[in-house]
Amino acid sequence: MSERVAKALTELVEVVARLRAPDGCPWDRAQTHRTLVPYLLEEAYELASALSDGDTRTIREELGDLLLQVLLHAQIEAEQGQFDIADVAEALKEKLVRRHPHVFGGEKVETPEEVRAQWEELKREEGPAKKAANWAKPALIRASKFVEVREAQGQSFPSGRFVFWPPGDPERVIAEALVEVVVEARRRGVDPELALHRFLEKHA
């Protein structure tokens, strides 16, 4: 790591700690994990939008906003004597090394799909997934990962059985199809979010 990177990150952590200090910012001091959740989700979606647009300046800004949320949550835990951002970084480093044996060990994989399948297998070996954490995620995000994992394992999922896909802008077509599904769900008295979660619990 360059001195510039180390200096910038160290100073940023110190700024966040100062904001949370007894004589710091009243708003920042009043925040808890729970009160910060809406901001975390908002910043994540804003970053996702910036990444889709591809504007470098906006991406840099939104990455910073999301990083602030990470540092705030780590600082809250540090104040309670649980862990700090160094513990977070160390745990992440260990997980990345453990789940990339083809880079840091002797395993051999050739394609992104093989890497993904290996990642999921190692993840399963580390322990059972937490259902509560799964249900905390939006159902469409869970479904996207479900399909990604199946495809990485060479298992295709049927498409075209219920939805007709007309030509046109793919993003608009998908959006309209999703709205149509929501309309049909309401007509049948089904909550589409819960229905998708329950499907994934059964099949994932």
Backbone torsions as a table, in degrees:
resi	resn	phi	psi	omega
1	MET	NA	135.9	-179.8
2	SER	-72.4	157.8	178.0
3	GLU	-61.3	-35.2	180.0
4	ARG	-62.3	-45.5	179.9
5	VAL	-64.4	-47.9	-179.2
6	ALA	-60.2	-42.4	-179.1
7	LYS	-65.3	-44.6	-178.2
8	ALA	-63.6	-44.1	-179.3
9	LEU	-68.2	-40.9	178.6
10	THR	-61.8	-45.5	-179.6
11	GLU	-65.5	-36.3	178.9
12	LEU	-65.9	-44.1	177.2
13	VAL	-59.8	-40.2	179.7
14	GLU	-66.1	-37.7	177.4
15	VAL	-63.5	-45.0	179.6
16	VAL	-63.0	-41.7	177.3
17	ALA	-62.3	-38.4	179.1
18	ARG	-65.8	-38.9	178.6
19	LEU	-62.9	-33.1	-178.3
20	ARG	-90.3	-3.4	-177.7
21	ALA	-67.6	160.2	-179.3
22	PRO	-53.3	-33.3	178.4
23	ASP	-104.0	23.5	-179.0
24	GLY	-88.9	-144.9	-177.2
25	CYS	-83.1	125.9	-180.0
26	PRO	-57.4	-37.8	-179.6
27	TRP	-67.4	-49.5	-178.8
28	ASP	-62.6	-38.5	-179.5
29	ARG	-66.0	-29.1	-176.6
30	ALA	-79.7	-12.2	-173.9
31	GLN	-77.3	147.9	174.9
32	THR	-125.5	173.5	175.4
33	HIS	-53.4	-44.9	-175.2
34	ARG	-66.7	-43.8	-177.7
35	THR	-69.9	-22.9	-178.3
36	LEU	-84.7	-14.1	-176.5
37	VAL	-54.6	-47.5	179.8
38	PRO	-58.3	-36.7	179.7
39	TYR	-69.8	-37.3	177.5
40	LEU	-61.0	-46.8	179.9
41	LEU	-65.6	-42.4	179.6
42	GLU	-60.7	-46.1	-179.4
43	GLU	-65.9	-36.3	178.6
44	ALA	-63.9	-42.4	179.2
45	TYR	-69.3	-36.9	177.8
46	GLU	-65.9	-37.7	176.1
47	LEU	-65.9	-42.5	178.4
48	ALA	-58.8	-40.8	178.1
49	SER	-64.9	-42.8	179.8
50	ALA	-63.9	-40.3	178.7
51	LEU	-64.5	-37.4	178.4
52	SER	-66.8	-38.1	-179.9
53	ASP	-73.9	-30.2	176.7
54	GLY	80.1	14.8	178.5
55	ASP	-81.9	115.0	-172.5
56	THR	-60.0	-43.3	-178.1
57	ARG	-62.8	-43.4	-179.9
58	THR	-68.6	-38.8	177.8
59	ILE	-59.0	-46.2	-179.8
60	ARG	-59.6	-43.5	-179.3
61	GLU	-65.7	-44.4	-177.7
62	GLU	-71.0	-33.2	173.4
63	LEU	-60.3	-40.1	177.6
64	GLY	-64.2	-41.8	-179.9
65	ASP	-63.5	-39.3	178.8
66	LEU	-71.2	-38.4	177.1
67	LEU	-60.9	-36.7	177.2
68	LEU	-58.9	-41.1	179.5
69	GLN	-63.2	-42.2	177.6
70	VAL	-59.9	-46.1	-177.7
71	LEU	-67.5	-36.3	178.3
72	LEU	-64.1	-45.1	179.8
73	HIS	-65.0	-39.4	177.9
74	ALA	-66.4	-37.7	179.8
75	GLN	-66.3	-39.2	177.3
76	ILE	-58.9	-44.3	178.6
77	GLU	-67.2	-37.3	178.9
78	ALA	-63.1	-37.9	179.6
79	GLU	-65.9	-26.2	179.1
80	GLN	-93.1	4.2	177.7
81	GLY	72.5	23.0	-177.7
82	GLN	-90.9	-60.7	177.2
83	PHE	-160.7	167.0	176.7
84	ASP	-127.3	-176.2	-174.8
85	ILE	-64.7	-26.9	176.6
86	ALA	-65.1	-40.5	177.2
87	ASP	-63.1	-39.0	178.5
88	VAL	-62.4	-46.7	-178.5
89	ALA	-64.4	-41.7	-179.7
90	GLU	-65.2	-42.0	179.4
91	ALA	-64.6	-40.3	178.7
92	LEU	-66.0	-41.8	178.7
93	LYS	-59.6	-45.4	-179.5
94	GLU	-62.6	-40.5	180.0
95	LYS	-66.9	-41.6	179.6
96	LEU	-63.5	-41.4	178.1
97	VAL	-65.5	-43.4	-178.1
98	ARG	-64.7	-36.9	-176.3
99	ARG	-91.9	5.7	175.3
100	HIS	-125.6	59.1	179.9
101	PRO	-64.4	-19.5	178.0
102	HIS	-76.0	-13.6	177.4
103	VAL	-104.8	-44.4	-174.9
104	PHE	-104.6	2.5	179.6
105	GLY	-138.0	-154.0	-175.1
106	GLY	-101.7	3.6	-179.2
107	GLU	-68.3	153.1	179.1
108	LYS	-124.8	120.8	171.8
109	VAL	-133.8	153.6	-172.9
110	GLU	-115.0	-29.5	-171.6
111	THR	-123.0	158.6	175.1
112	PRO	-57.1	-34.8	-179.9
113	GLU	-65.2	-40.4	177.6
114	GLU	-66.0	-37.2	177.6
115	VAL	-63.1	-43.7	-178.6
116	ARG	-63.8	-44.3	179.2
117	ALA	-62.7	-41.4	178.4
118	GLN	-64.0	-41.3	178.8
119	TRP	-58.0	-48.1	-177.9
120	GLU	-65.5	-37.6	178.3
121	GLU	-64.9	-44.9	177.8
122	LEU	-63.5	-37.3	179.2
123	LYS	-63.7	-41.6	178.2
124	ARG	-64.9	-37.6	-179.5
125	GLU	-67.1	-25.7	-178.3
126	GLU	-75.1	-18.8	179.0
127	GLY	148.8	163.5	-178.7
128	PRO	-66.6	144.1	176.8
129	ALA	-67.9	150.3	179.4
130	LYS	-91.4	117.9	-178.4
131	LYS	-63.5	-35.9	-179.6
132	ALA	-60.3	-40.6	179.3
133	ALA	-66.7	-38.2	178.1
134	ASN	-61.2	-45.0	-177.6
135	TRP	-71.1	-16.5	177.7
136	ALA	-75.6	-18.1	-179.9
137	LYS	-86.3	148.5	172.9
138	PRO	-58.2	141.9	-175.3
139	ALA	-60.8	-36.3	-179.5
140	LEU	-67.5	-34.0	176.7
141	ILE	-67.0	-42.6	176.8
142	ARG	-61.9	-42.0	-178.2
143	ALA	-65.7	-38.6	179.1
144	SER	-62.5	-42.4	178.6
145	LYS	-68.0	-39.1	178.8
146	PHE	-56.4	-47.4	179.7
147	VAL	-67.1	-41.2	179.9
148	GLU	-59.8	-43.8	-179.1
149	VAL	-66.7	-44.2	179.2
150	ARG	-60.4	-42.3	-179.8
151	GLU	-66.3	-37.2	177.9
152	ALA	-64.3	-28.2	179.3
153	GLN	-89.5	4.1	178.7
154	GLY	80.3	18.7	-179.8
155	GLN	-110.0	106.7	179.4
156	SER	-78.2	152.5	178.1
157	PHE	-112.9	134.3	-175.6
158	PRO	-60.7	143.2	179.4
159	SER	-134.6	149.8	176.3
160	GLY	90.7	5.5	-178.9
161	ARG	-77.0	-31.4	-174.3
162	PHE	-120.1	-21.9	-174.4
163	VAL	-118.1	132.6	173.7
164	PHE	-90.4	127.5	-175.2
165	TRP	-103.5	97.2	179.4
166	PRO	-75.0	160.5	176.4
167	PRO	-67.9	160.9	180.0
168	GLY	136.9	-173.7	-179.8
169	ASP	-60.2	118.3	-174.7
170	PRO	-56.4	-41.4	-178.2
171	GLU	-64.1	-42.2	179.6
172	ARG	-67.6	-41.1	179.5
173	VAL	-60.9	-45.3	179.7
174	ILE	-63.3	-44.6	-179.1
175	ALA	-60.7	-44.1	-179.5
176	GLU	-66.9	-37.0	178.6
177	ALA	-64.6	-40.8	179.4
178	LEU	-64.8	-41.7	177.7
179	VAL	-63.1	-39.6	178.7
180	GLU	-62.5	-38.9	176.9
181	VAL	-62.9	-41.4	178.7
182	VAL	-63.1	-42.0	178.6
183	VAL	-60.0	-46.8	-179.6
184	GLU	-64.9	-37.4	178.1
185	ALA	-62.4	-42.5	179.1
186	ARG	-64.1	-39.0	179.6
187	ARG	-63.5	-32.8	-178.3
188	ARG	-94.3	2.9	178.8
189	GLY	71.2	31.7	-178.4
190	VAL	-113.8	136.6	172.6
191	ASP	-83.7	111.8	-174.2
192	PRO	-63.4	-33.9	178.9
193	GLU	-64.4	-47.8	179.9
194	LEU	-67.6	-37.0	179.9
195	ALA	-62.2	-42.2	-179.6
196	LEU	-69.5	-40.4	176.2
197	HIS	-58.2	-45.4	-176.9
198	ARG	-66.9	-36.9	176.6
199	PHE	-62.2	-43.5	-178.7
200	LEU	-68.9	-35.5	177.0
201	GLU	-61.8	-34.1	-177.4
202	LYS	-79.8	-35.5	-170.9
203	HIS	-108.8	-21.8	-175.5
204	ALA	-77.7	NA	NA
